């Protein structure tokens, strides 16, 4: 924790006097995975968008690899691969063309080779010439996951990445994240599926109504409460 990749310090977000996130703080060590867990409206997406630099905090500050968005915007953005919870793809693009477009935006060298690597990684190599707008929700999720990986960023930010995935790809996703972590990448993702967080996350932050209602190393939470479900219910004051 002496040199975390991500430092979220006293962050709040309000829009039109509505408080979306209130005084959230946590740190993510390099090469680890943190899961933001909570139901709809808990503030998970807002927190991730602030870390990604898409939204700016109303209060507090966020640094990634020692960089701040308002001071070093370009360098800050280069640290991050971001996977949104959904995306409206251009109707005329194939899977290969979509990833090539994103690779060009990120100025990735040897784009053709890297796009092929990513398509194979997310299990869509045989669909490379298929139109993305014909894909199922789970396949679109895999394309979005792939584009976040293209530049091999130090930090991978994913908003509800397992939505729409079938059981096979749910397990594959966990395996992919384990491999990414072993390569030294840092990951933060949101989920309401506690079983996914339990399998892969080193740390958990429970959110409810924009507040941190419980957090800690996953192993410590299991030891204290027996399961993430029990811990989350306890954080909400439920039995």
C-alpha positions as CSV (number, residue, x, y, z in Angstrom):
1,X,0.0,0.0,0.0
2,X,3.0,2.3,0.2
3,X,2.9,2.9,-3.5
4,X,-0.6,2.2,-4.8
5,X,-1.4,2.6,-8.5
6,X,-4.8,4.2,-7.7
7,X,-5.5,6.6,-4.8
8,X,-9.1,7.7,-4.4
9,X,-9.1,10.3,-1.6
10,X,-12.3,11.7,0.0
11,X,-14.2,11.8,-3.3
12,X,-17.7,13.0,-3.6
13,X,-19.9,13.7,-6.7
14,X,-23.1,15.8,-6.8
15,X,-25.1,16.8,-9.8
16,X,-27.8,19.4,-9.5
17,X,-27.6,19.1,-5.7
18,X,-28.2,15.4,-5.9
19,X,-25.4,13.5,-4.1
20,X,-24.3,10.5,-6.2
21,X,-21.2,9.6,-4.3
22,X,-20.2,10.7,-0.8
23,X,-16.7,10.8,0.7
24,X,-15.3,7.6,-0.9
25,X,-11.7,6.7,-0.2
26,X,-9.6,3.6,-1.1
27,X,-6.3,2.6,-2.6
28,X,-5.5,-0.1,-5.1
29,X,-2.0,-1.7,-4.9
30,X,-0.2,-2.3,-8.1
31,X,-0.9,-5.7,-9.7
32,X,-4.1,-6.3,-7.7
33,X,-7.9,-6.5,-8.4
34,X,-10.5,-4.4,-6.5
35,X,-14.2,-5.1,-6.9
36,X,-16.9,-2.4,-6.3
37,X,-20.0,-4.3,-5.2
38,X,-23.5,-3.1,-4.8
39,X,-26.9,-3.0,-6.3
40,X,-28.4,-0.6,-8.9
41,X,-28.0,3.0,-7.9
42,X,-25.2,2.2,-5.4
43,X,-22.8,4.6,-7.2
44,X,-20.5,2.0,-8.7
45,X,-20.5,3.5,-12.3
46,X,-20.0,7.0,-11.0
47,X,-16.9,6.0,-9.0
48,X,-15.4,4.2,-12.0
49,X,-16.1,7.1,-14.4
50,X,-14.3,9.4,-12.0
51,X,-11.3,7.1,-11.8
52,X,-11.3,7.0,-15.6
53,X,-11.5,10.8,-15.9
54,X,-14.9,10.8,-17.6
55,X,-16.4,12.6,-14.6
56,X,-14.6,15.0,-12.3
57,X,-15.2,14.8,-8.5
58,X,-17.1,17.6,-6.8
59,X,-14.8,17.1,-3.9
60,X,-11.6,15.1,-3.2
61,X,-9.0,13.9,-5.7
62,X,-8.0,10.8,-7.6
63,X,-4.5,9.9,-8.8
64,X,-3.4,7.0,-11.1
65,X,0.2,6.2,-11.2
66,X,1.0,9.5,-9.5
67,X,-0.9,11.5,-12.2
68,X,-3.9,13.7,-11.8
69,X,-6.4,14.2,-14.7
70,X,-6.6,18.0,-14.2
71,X,-2.8,18.4,-14.3
72,X,-1.6,15.7,-16.8
73,X,-4.7,14.8,-18.8
74,X,-3.0,13.0,-21.7
75,X,-0.6,11.0,-19.5
76,X,-3.4,10.2,-17.1
77,X,-5.5,8.8,-19.9
78,X,-2.6,6.7,-21.2
79,X,-2.6,4.7,-17.9
80,X,-6.2,3.5,-18.4
81,X,-8.2,1.0,-20.4
82,X,-11.9,1.6,-19.9
83,X,-14.8,-0.8,-20.5
84,X,-18.2,0.8,-20.2
85,X,-21.3,-1.1,-19.2
86,X,-22.7,-0.7,-22.7
87,X,-21.9,0.9,-26.0
88,X,-23.8,1.6,-29.2
89,X,-21.6,0.2,-32.0
90,X,-21.5,1.7,-35.5
91,X,-23.9,-0.5,-37.5
92,X,-21.4,-1.0,-40.4
93,X,-18.4,-2.2,-38.4
94,X,-17.2,-5.7,-38.1
95,X,-15.5,-6.9,-34.9
96,X,-12.1,-6.5,-36.5
97,X,-12.9,-3.0,-37.8
98,X,-14.2,-1.9,-34.4
99,X,-11.0,-3.0,-32.7
100,X,-8.8,-1.5,-35.4
101,X,-10.6,1.8,-35.0
102,X,-10.0,1.8,-31.3
103,X,-6.4,0.7,-31.8
104,X,-5.9,3.7,-34.2
105,X,-7.3,6.1,-31.6
106,X,-4.8,4.7,-29.0
107,X,-2.0,4.9,-31.6
108,X,-1.1,1.3,-31.0
109,X,1.9,0.0,-33.1
110,X,1.4,-3.1,-35.2
111,X,-2.4,-2.7,-34.9
112,X,-3.2,-5.7,-37.1
113,X,-1.2,-8.1,-35.0
114,X,-2.5,-6.7,-31.7
115,X,-6.2,-6.7,-32.9
116,X,-5.7,-10.4,-33.9
117,X,-4.2,-11.2,-30.5
118,X,-7.1,-9.5,-28.7
119,X,-9.8,-11.2,-30.8
120,X,-8.3,-14.6,-30.0
121,X,-8.0,-13.6,-26.3
122,X,-11.7,-12.9,-26.0
123,X,-12.8,-15.9,-28.1
124,X,-14.0,-13.9,-31.2
125,X,-11.4,-14.8,-33.8
126,X,-13.9,-16.7,-35.9
127,X,-16.3,-13.7,-35.7
128,X,-13.8,-11.1,-36.8
129,X,-15.6,-10.4,-40.1
130,X,-19.1,-10.4,-38.5
131,X,-21.0,-7.1,-37.9
132,X,-20.9,-6.2,-34.2
133,X,-24.5,-5.0,-34.2
134,X,-25.6,-8.6,-34.9
135,X,-23.7,-9.9,-31.8
136,X,-25.4,-11.0,-28.6
137,X,-25.0,-9.0,-25.4
138,X,-22.3,-11.4,-24.2
139,X,-20.3,-11.1,-27.4
140,X,-20.6,-7.3,-27.3
141,X,-19.2,-7.4,-23.8
142,X,-16.3,-9.4,-25.0
143,X,-15.5,-6.9,-27.7
144,X,-15.7,-4.1,-25.2
145,X,-13.4,-6.1,-22.9
146,X,-11.0,-6.5,-25.8
147,X,-10.8,-2.8,-26.7
148,X,-9.9,-2.0,-23.1
149,X,-7.0,-4.5,-23.3
150,X,-5.6,-3.2,-26.7
151,X,-3.0,-0.8,-25.3
152,X,-2.0,-3.1,-22.4
153,X,-2.7,-0.3,-19.9
154,X,-1.4,-0.3,-16.3
155,X,-5.0,0.1,-15.1
156,X,-8.0,-1.7,-16.4
157,X,-11.4,-0.2,-15.4
158,X,-14.5,-2.3,-16.1
159,X,-18.2,-1.4,-15.5
160,X,-20.3,-4.5,-14.9
161,X,-18.1,-6.6,-17.3
162,X,-19.9,-9.9,-16.7
163,X,-23.4,-8.8,-17.6
164,X,-24.7,-11.0,-20.4
165,X,-21.9,-13.6,-20.2
166,X,-22.9,-17.2,-20.2
167,X,-21.4,-19.5,-17.5
168,X,-18.5,-20.6,-19.8
169,X,-17.4,-17.0,-20.5
170,X,-18.0,-16.0,-16.9
171,X,-15.3,-18.5,-16.0
172,X,-13.1,-17.5,-18.9
173,X,-13.4,-13.9,-17.7
174,X,-12.1,-14.8,-14.3
175,X,-9.2,-16.7,-15.9
176,X,-8.4,-13.7,-18.2
177,X,-8.3,-11.3,-15.2
178,X,-6.1,-13.7,-13.3
179,X,-3.7,-13.7,-16.2
180,X,-3.8,-9.9,-16.5
181,X,-3.1,-9.5,-12.8
182,X,-0.1,-12.0,-13.1
183,X,1.3,-9.8,-15.8
184,X,1.4,-6.9,-13.4
185,X,-1.8,-5.0,-14.5
186,X,-4.1,-3.5,-11.9
187,X,-7.9,-3.9,-12.2
188,X,-10.9,-2.2,-10.7
189,X,-14.4,-3.4,-11.8
190,X,-18.0,-3.1,-10.6
191,X,-20.4,-5.9,-10.2
192,X,-23.6,-6.9,-8.4
193,X,-22.6,-10.6,-8.8
194,X,-20.7,-11.3,-5.6
195,X,-19.7,-14.8,-6.8
196,X,-17.5,-13.1,-9.4
197,X,-15.9,-10.7,-6.9
198,X,-15.3,-13.6,-4.6
199,X,-13.4,-15.6,-7.3
200,X,-11.0,-12.8,-8.5
201,X,-10.9,-9.7,-6.3
202,X,-8.1,-9.1,-3.8
203,X,-10.1,-6.3,-2.2
204,X,-13.8,-5.5,-1.9
205,X,-15.6,-2.2,-1.5
206,X,-19.3,-2.4,-0.7
207,X,-21.3,0.6,-1.9
208,X,-24.9,1.6,-1.0
209,X,-26.5,4.9,-2.0
210,X,-23.2,6.4,-2.9
211,X,-21.4,5.5,0.4
212,X,-18.7,3.0,1.3
213,X,-20.5,0.8,3.7
214,X,-17.8,-1.8,4.1
215,X,-14.4,-2.7,2.6
216,X,-11.3,-4.8,3.1
217,X,-9.2,-7.6,1.7
218,X,-11.5,-10.4,0.4
219,X,-9.8,-13.0,2.5
220,X,-10.3,-11.0,5.7
221,X,-14.0,-10.5,4.8
222,X,-14.5,-14.2,4.3
223,X,-12.8,-15.0,7.5
224,X,-14.8,-12.5,9.5
225,X,-18.3,-13.1,8.0
226,X,-18.0,-16.5,6.3
227,X,-19.0,-15.2,2.8
228,X,-19.2,-12.0,0.8
229,X,-23.0,-12.3,0.9
230,X,-23.1,-12.3,4.7
231,X,-20.6,-9.4,4.8
232,X,-22.7,-7.3,2.3
233,X,-25.9,-8.0,4.2
234,X,-24.2,-7.0,7.4
235,X,-22.9,-3.7,5.8
236,X,-26.6,-2.9,4.9
237,X,-27.7,-3.7,8.4
238,X,-29.5,-6.9,7.3
239,X,-29.4,-10.3,9.0
